[in-house]
Amino acid sequence: MTALIIDGKQLAQQRRAEWKLRADRLNAAGIAPGLAAVVIGDDPASKVYVRNKIRACREIGIRSEEHALAADSTLDIVLALIDRLNADAGIHGILVQLPLPAQLAPLAVLERMSPEKDVDGLHPHNLGRLLSGHARFVPCTPAGIMEMLKSTGFDLRGKEAVVVGRSALVGKPAALLLLQAGATVTLCHSQTADLAHHTRRADVLVCAIGKAQAIGGEMIKFGAAVIDVGISRSHEGKLVGDVDYGAALQRAGWVTPVPGGVGPMTIAMLLANTIVSAERHAAKQGIAL
């Protein structure tokens, strides 16, 4: 048995083609979808991520701008920028690239964003709406995960789903989405006793801990759908996920590669949320698309 590979790049390209059509309609109606990315500090990975996001925006017709602040920026400076972006009618989406420098409290920054422009879906108000089942914006990586599972035709109803990692960015929202899709969900974390006991019974296994190849083949149920969110560097310097990919290929029914799996879909869903935000703005203005 060899697992089917869920190609995140290919799926993202398909979704981006759909969103480009909607962006074209917005631009034709005089509304240029706008995304503002805020990068604080000099973290190389953050800069790469933002550069990739901005390039993807431009490719489908979203106007994007980057606001780079120094690593020693005070909270007042950051909040003043957020206020300006909130008030800018030409900006429909704001993302603040995480992690933030140590002196900045992430919650204070996220809370300052308008929930209607929080296209990363991390404002407490938006996370609350997600919990209630009435999401305004779904966090991009969990949304991408659900799109990838949908692409396989895998019916989640009644299935056992295990999420490894409990971050507000990925683990918790992913668990909620799987629950809403009809799966029975177990959320595991660093304090979970006998992790393998849980992962071995998972029909759907989502791994998001950022620990290289922490999930070995013997921890995967035969035929499972395995979504690997983690990305790390191996001792050889190669990019690897949380899952032993070679071993997963021999046991899983479906598996995502690293790189080329969840990452491209995360960016695709950011584009989707920005387009949706611009469409909502158009509707409020009474503009037909």
C-alpha positions, 0 to 999 in steps of 0.5 A: 500500500502506498499513500496518495499524496495530497498536493497542496501546490496543485490544490492551491493553484486551483483555488487561486484561479477561482479567487482570481475570477472574484478579484477581477469582478471586484476590480471591475466594480471599482473595489481593489481588494487590499491586504496590509501585512505588518512585519515587526522585527528581522525574523528571516522566516517571517520575512519570507512568509510575508514576501510569499503572501504578497507575491500571491496577492499580486498574482490574483489581483489583490493590492498588497502592502507591507508595513515593516517596523523595527524589532524594538517598536513599542506597543504604542507604535504598533497599535497606532499603525493598526489604527491607521489600517483599520481606518483605511477604507482601501484595506480589507484585510490586515495580517500581523505576522507572528511571532512578535518580539518579546516586548509585544503582547500578541493579544493586545495587538490582535485585539486592536485589529478590526474583526472585520479586517482580521483575515487571519481569523485570530481576533478573539471575537472571530475565534469566538464566532468560530467556536459558536459555529458562525465563523466570520473568518476561519484561521488560514491553516485550519481552513486549508486543512479542511480544503485538503481533506475535502479534496480527497472525498474523505467523509469525516462524519463519524470518523476518529480525528486526532489533532496533535498540537493545541495552538490557537493558530492551528490546533484548536481551530482545526479541532473545532472544524473537524468537530463541526464536520462530524468527526469525533475529535481528540486534541493531544498536546505536550502533556498527553500520556501515551500519544501513540495510543491516540494517534494509532486509532485516528482515521484523520491525523493532523500534526502541528507541533513543529518537532521534526519527524515526531510521528513515526510510521508505527503511530499511524493507522493503516489507511488514515488521512495524515495532514502534516502542518509542522516544518523543521530542519533535519540534522542534514539541513532538509525541510521535514514535517512532524511526520516521518514521511517515508514511513507514512507513505507505507501506512496512510491512505493520504498524506501531505508532503513537506514542503508543498503540502499545507503551506501553499493552502495556508496562503490560498486561504489568506487570499480567500479571506481577503476577497471575501472581506472585500466582497462584504465591503462591496455589499455594504456599499450596495455595489453589485458584483 
